[in-house]
Amino acid sequence: MSPPLYGSIVKAKDKAFRYDIRRKLVADALKDGIKPTARAWGCSRNTVRLWLRRFKQQGWGALKEVSHAPGSCPHRTSPELEKRVVELRTSSGFGPLRLKMEFDLPCSKNAIARIVRQHGLARRRKTKRQKNNDLRAVKALLKPFETVQMDVKYLNDIPHYLPQMRAKPLPRFQYTIRDVRTGLLFLAYADQLSKTNACLAVQRFLAHLHSWGIETTEVTIQTDNGGEFDGQTITPLDRGFSATIEAAGAAQRFIPPGCPNANADVETTHNLIETEFFDRESFRNRRDFFGKVATWQLYFNAARKNSYQRWKTPLERLAQAAPQIDPRMILLVPSDLDTLMAAGPARRPSDVSAWAVSDTHKQSVDQLIALYNKHPPGGQHQPGHPAWSPQMRGRAAPAAGMGAGHGVENRRPQGTSLGLT
């Protein structure tokens, strides 16, 4: 029986199998000669000579495959830079393109992706069951805070955060509010998923807009059909979430059932805050939690560039769309809704005008601005810690209803201005 064709066999992926084929080829050449072996195996005589010569010079081990990679690669990423990429990826959770843009790394996006992949830091891509429509042109026609999306994120399914949540204890639910036009983000937290907490969060947000001269009558709050948003209410009530919004002069709109992409702006932030904040931060207590999440929210609104919006921050988009709005309005800190609940009805008036920002709150805003102007984020990064500057860590100014917290390791490029003057 004649042997199979050599050309079809060497294409096999198994290296051990290819090695055995070469051993048989050399054995036939030693027994029958070069020409008959080449004719029987369907290959050239030079191929038979090549493996026969290697065998005679170095033995059977010479029949194993030899790497054809170059001995040196001048443009190969240095070990120091590769270590820095790994540290930045571990501490920030950013993707290859954002790592390059945020930290001005002197290597390509593909090189960063390769390093991340080789060190086992790549996240498994989630299967997209439905493709989002590109609505950038439509959203650009909106006014700031004309359409605001609101949703609730469950925090009890985050592996890194769950043990801390149970031991401290820490908030279990995040009430997220995001403006569609600018991308500005405002957070609130609570231990319970309830309509009362949803009312407190939206009431505080609308009062904040009113205090900075933004007409709440032009605001539409878009939510899903959850019970906390009165989505399952058939008969209109004089109280509840919808009534709270109407009392402030705003309007409510529900997304169509079975269309989660309709709230894509706020859903996107849920993934971002999980991968960039909750998967990486550790908290000593509830006060420490609110200090760090307040710093992350400020970073998101003032410094984090959005690749979907031509690498502009929400603050830059606000200044572009409505320069008459005071940029300090982004400094509404995340609230502890359980603290507001404990304050009692006297501290939670239904009149939106009574929620106007107090002098204490405005003073804390001025303290924040003074702090960032005193320690501008242009200092050298600490090795492995992409902080704005060494002084910024653990120095968040106290805001209304919250004590001084500890700042998250802010991931921000050098020389970027907050623009909060």
N, C-alpha and C positions, 0 to 999 in steps of 0.2 A: 504494500500500500504506500503510495507516494505521500510525502508530507504536505501539509497545507501551505498555501502561498505565504511567503514571508511578509509581504507588504501589508496584508490584512491582519496579521497577528501582532505586529509591532505597534499597532494603534491601540491595543488593549490598555486599559488604565492600571491594571495590576502590574507593578514593577517586578514582583517575584515571578510572575508568569512570563514576562518578557525575558527575564534572566534565564529561565529554564529553556526557552526557545533558542537563545543564543548558544547555550551549552550543547543542545542537540545539533544545531547548525555546524558548530566547530567539530563535533564528533563525526558527523558525516563527511566534513572536509578532510579530516585526518584519515578517514577510511576509504573514501571514494575519489578524493581529489577536488580541486576547486571548480572546474567546469561542470562535471556531473552534478555537484552539489548545488551550484547556482541554477542549473537547468531544472533540477528537481524541486527546489524551493521557490522558484519564480522570482529570483532577485539577480542583481548584477554580480559579476565576478569580483568587482572591487569591494562589494559589501562582504563577500565571503573572505577575501584577503584581509580586510580591516579587522574582523574579529579573530581570524586565525593568527594574524601577526600579534595582536594584543595578548592572545593566549600564550603564544610562544615566548613573549617577552616578560610577562608578569604573572602568568598562571590564570586559574579560573576566576580569581577576584577581579581581573581586568575586564571581564565581561559585564560587570555591573555598570549602570549608567553613571556618567560623570557630569557634574553640574557645569553648565555653560554660562553661568552668571559671571559678570566681570569681577575682577579682583578688587576693584575699588569703585566708589560712586561719589564723585566730588560734590554733587548737589544733594547728597543724602542728609536728612534731618539729623541734627546733632543730638546726642543723648541729653544734653541740658535742655534744649528746646522741647524734646519729646517728653521729658519729665514735667516741664511746665505745662504742657498741653494736658497731660494726665491730671495734674493737680487742679487746673482750672476747670476741667470737665467734672471732676469729682466734687469740687466745692460749689460750682454754679449749676451744673446740669444743662448748660447751654449746648446747642447743636454746633456742628462744625462751622457753618457760616457765621453764626452769632459770636462764636468764640473769636473768630478772626476779626470781625468788625468791632466788637466791644474792647478787645485787649490788643488790637493792632499786632497780631502775631505775624512774624516774617516768614510764613509758609502758606501754601495754597490751601483752599478748602478741602480738596481731595486728600492732601497729605494729612490734615487734621482728622478727617474721617477715617483714614487708614490707621492712624495711631489709636484713635478711640476704639476702632474695631479690634485691633490686635491685642489691646489690653482688656478686652471683654467689658467695655463700658458702653457699648451700643445698646440702646433700648429696642426691644422688639416692636416693629411697626404695627400699629393696630389696623385691622382691616376696616376700611371705610365702606360702609354699606350704602351710603348715599353721598354723592358729590355735592359740595356746596357751590352755589352759584356765585359768580363774581359780581358783587353788588357795589364795588367801590365807587363807580360813577354815580349810582343812585344815592349812596350815603353822603357823597360830597355835596349834594344839593340841600341836605338838611342843615338846620341851624343847631348850634350847640344846645344840648338838652331838649331838643324837640322830641326825640324818641329815646327813651331810656329803658334798658332791659334789666329785669330783676329776676333772680332765681335763688335757690337754696342749695348749698353743697353739703353733703353728708361727710363728716370728718372721721367717722368711726370705721371706715374701711381703708385707712391709710396705715400700712404696717409699721412705719417708723414713728408715727404720731400716736397710734392707739395705746401702747403701754403708758406713754406720758399722760395721755388724756385720762386714763383710769387712775393713775397714781397721784396726780397733782391736787385736784382735778382741773381739767381744762375744758374749754367750750367744745361742744359736740356738733354744732351746726354753724355754717357760715351763710349769712344773708348778703348776697352780692348784688351790687347796683353798678351798671356800666352805661355810660353815654355812647350812643352809636356813632355820632359824628366825630367826636374827639378821642374816644377810647378811654376817657377818664374813669377811674375805678374807685368805688367807695364801699367799705366793708363794715359789717356788724356781726357780732357773735352772740350765741346763746347756748344754753344747755338743753333747751327744748325746741322742738319744731311745732310752732303754734301760730295761729292767726294773730294773736296779740303781739308776738315778737315781730312778725312781718309788718304790722301796723306801726310799731315803734320805729322800725328801721326806715320805712318809707316816709314817715312823718318827720323824723329827724333830718332826712335828706332834703325833703322839700322845704323845710324851714331854713336849712342852710342855704339853699338857692335863693330863697326870699331875702335872707339877710344880706346877701351880696348883690342885690338889685336885679336878680334874674326873675322874670315873670313866670310864675308857676302856672298861669292860665294857658301857657303855650307848651306845657310839658305833657307828654303822654308816657305813662308807665306801661311797658309791655311785659306780660308774665305768661307762664304756662297755666294749665287748668287745675293746678293743685288746690287742695282745700284751704291752705293757708292764705291763698290769694283770692278766695271767694269763687274759685273756678267751678265749684260744684253747687253753688247757690242758685236755686231756680227763681225764688221770689226776692226781689231787691229788699235790702234791709237798711235801717237808718243807722247802723253801726257795722263795724267790720272793716276789711281792707278797702273795698271799693268806696265805702262811705268816707274813709279817712282821706283817700285821694281826692274825692270830690270836694271835701271840706276845705282843702288847700287850693281849690280852683283848677286842679289838674284833671287829666282823663286817664282811663285805664283801657287797655286793649289786650285781649287774649289771643295767643297764637292758635292756629288751627290744630285740632287734635291729630296726633300722629305725625306732626311736622316739627321734630326737635331742632332742625336746622334754622327754624325761624328765630330762635334765640341764640344763634351761633356766636354772637359777640361775647355774651356773658359766659356761655359754655366754654369758650376758648380759655378764658382766664381761670376757670376751674382746673384745667389741665396744667396751665402754667404755674399757678401757685402751689400745686401739689408737687410738681417735679423740681421747682426752683426754691421752694420754701419749706413745705411740710416734710419732704423727704430728706432734708438736710439739717434743719435746725433742732436744737434741744432746748428745753425750757425748764427753768428752776421752779417757777410758780406761775400763777395766773397773771400777776403783774408783769413778769418778765415776758410772758407770751404777748401781751398787748403792746409792750414796748417794741418788740421785734417785728410784729406784724404791722405796726404803724410805720416803722422805717421801711419795710418792704413795700408798703402801699405808696409811700412817698417816692421811693426809687422807681416804682412802676410808672407813676404819673409824671415824674419830672425828669427821669434819666433813661429809662429803658426804651430804646429805639424799636419801632415796629417795622419789621421787614416787609410786611404786607402794605404798609403805608409809606413806602419809599424812605424807610429808615428815619422816621420822625417820631419824636416822643409825643404822648398825649398833650403835654403842656405846649409844645410847639404847634400842634394842630389847633389847640384852643386859641393861641395868639394869632394864628393865621385866619381862623374862621370868625373870631369875635375879639378883636384887639381891645374893645371897650370893657371887657370883663376883667376884673382884677385877678391876676394869676394866683393871688394868695388863697383864692377860694378852693384850690385843690388840697389845702392842708386840713381838711376835715378828717380827724383821726378815727380809726375804727372804734366802735362803741361796744361796751359790754351791756347787752340788752337786759341781762339779769339784774345789773346794778340799777338800771332805769326802772325796772319793775319794782325793785325793793324801795325805790324812792317814793312810791305811792302816787295816786292820781294827782295830788297837788303839784307834783313836779313834772307831770306829763299832761300839760294842757292841750286841749283839742284845737285851740286857735293857733294857726300857723304863725301869726305875728308874735306870739309869746315865746316861740322857739328861736327868736333872733339871737345872733351870736352875742354873747355877753362881752363886757370889757375884759374879763379874765381870759376868755377864749382868744380875743383879739391880741391880748398881751402875749399869750403863749405863741400865737402865730408870729408875732414880732420877734420873740425869743428864738424860734426856729430859724427865721431868716437871718438873724444876727449870728447864730451859731454856724450856719453854712457859709456866711460871708467871712467869718473869722477863720474857719478851717475849710478853705476851698478844696474841692476834690482834685487837686493837681499834684499831690505828693506822690512819692514813690510807693509802689505796691509792696506789701510785705511778701516774702517768698511763700508761694502757695496760697496766699489769701488775697483775693482781688478786692480789697477794701478801698474805699475812697481815700482815706488817709488814716494813719495810726490813731489820730485824735478822735476820729469819728466813731470808733467802736465803743459801744456802751454809753453814748452821750446823746440820747434823744431828749429834746425839751419836753417838759410836762405839758399836756394839753388838758382841755376841759374834761373833767370826769375821769382822768387817768393820771397816775403818778408817773414820775420819770422812769423810762424803760431803758432797755439795752438794745442798741442798734444791731440789726442783722448785718452780716458781712456784705456790704453793698457792692454790687457788681456793676461798676461804672467806669468808662474809659477816662483817661487822664484829660484834663483841660476842658471838660464839659461844664458849661455854666447852667445853673438852675434857672436863672432869669426871674427870680422872685424878689425883685427890688421895687 
